[in-house]
């Protein structure tokens, strides 16, 4: 008899796992049943801000593979069906059809948990009022667009200034809204150190986006019709025709917790290198619902990114299908943009290094994205952290214009390889005046970091 693999979650990690397992084993050897509670599968949630802005014209452009395409590959994909209970000892899951409320049990030999992450939605007055939107799913994006259609060119308040917050601020600005971003941090983009976040703040202000830091939201004021009309903080009120929540996400592990599966300090599932849930040989987990190893600090982290989710799915599918693969960890690389400003980071921030008990030095340089004399050369700031005495690279942050963000990949490879900043200075990077100064900005930062390491060691 064929074994059965049950997948809970039909987006990046879940369907990548199902697809890879199907490549490993045919339908006669492995039956695959996947449950997805939403209307869509295998789509790019990262693309939602660009759909909202109009840069991506059609919703379906964000869908990599439709349910029917998965079914044609002998994957029994059950849409609008939510798994509501895991019976780990009995090796079965209880699901509910959201169209009629009927429930049933499905047994499994292998279980894949790819339940993703849920948006942080604090319990504040008015937080669930019409006109207040999260942007986690395509359904969320569609609901937001419907609200925007009725409030064209009005006032928008974005709560939170992380990746989603700044990307949604850009999207709303492009749609003609007066945009205010309200956040609790000292500077926007708390994934950067404050000195680099200040550059983002200044650039956003220059674009016409009002950025209010150090402001804790206390509620949403609604009008007589019950719709959101303003965002409230302890000492101010920000009028709004639409409110977008970009506060962040947390692992969606409600089912896993109820079933007694092991969770980490950040609430994500804990797995081994093969992405098996610890202590459970026939259960795997991947994507935004798991914690991963930070290769720089050695700590567990929760990082919700589609790049990781797709890799996790490939590895889970290989292992569940009878092959072998591992996921060693991450260095925390991420890029974003707000209008023409590119933002990138990898490795540790200063507070991460302190938390890990690491002594470090920093180096910050100003450069350009191309040779200074080349037409269109634009500024770029690079900040680098290196370990005291050893000079091991610990992290890099970049803020600049076109061509800035993807330079962080140089640092991501160096971090993964455990390189020192001195070793980085000899990297053979591509050069021509349209693409870089003769000393690439990342290498200039590495040179300055070498000097800082030597000075600190005296």
Number of C-alpha atoms within 10 A of each C-alpha: 7 12 13 18 24 26 29 25 27 29 29 29 35 33 29 22 33 33 20 19 26 22 14 17 17 15 15 9 14 22 22 25 21 23 25 24 19 18 13 19 24 21 22 18 19 17 18 25 22 16 21 24 20 14 12 15 12 11 16 15 12 19 17 13 15 13 19 12 12 18 14 9 14 18 22 19 24 17 20 15 24 20 23 12 17 22 16 17 7 9 16 18 19 15 21 19 17 14 9 8 10 10 14 10 14 15 16 22 16 20 29 28 26 30 28 27 20 17 17 14 16 13 10 11 13 20 21 15 17 16 23 24 21 21 23 19 21 23 14 14 21 16 16 20 15 11 18 20 9 11 15 14 16 17 21 27 29 27 26 28 29 21 23 25 27 27 23 27 33 24 23 29 22 16 16 14 22 19 24 24 25 27 26 17 18 17 24 31 24 18 19 26 20 18 12 22 21 16 18 25 22 15 17 22 13 10 15 12 21 18 22 20 17 12 18 17 20 19 18 25 20 19 11 7 8 12 18 23 27 22 26 19 16 10 9 11 16 17 19 24 22 28 29 23 24 28 20 20 17 20 24 20 23 14 16 19 15 11 14 11 18 16 20 15 11 14 19 30 30 24 23 16 15 19 25 24 24 17 12 13 10 16 25 29 33 33 32 29 29 33 26 30 22 19 18 22 18 12 12 19 20 23 26 19 17 18 13 19 26 21 19 29 29 24 27 32 30 24 21 28 22 12 13 12 17 17 17 13 18 20 23 22 20 21 19 19 19 20 17 13 19 20 27 23 30 27 27 28 22 20 12 15 20 12 12 14 10 15 14 21 22 21 20 19 17 14 22 22 25 27 21 17 10 14 10 13 20 17 16 22 22 26 26 28 29 28 20 19 17 15 24 23 31 31 28 31 30 27 26 25 20 20 15 25 22 17 20 24 17 16 28 23 13 20 24 15 11 15 16 20 29 21 16 21 20 11 11 7 12 10 14 10 15 15 17 21 20 16 17 21 24 25 21 21 27 32 20 20 28 25 16 20 25 14 12 12 10 6
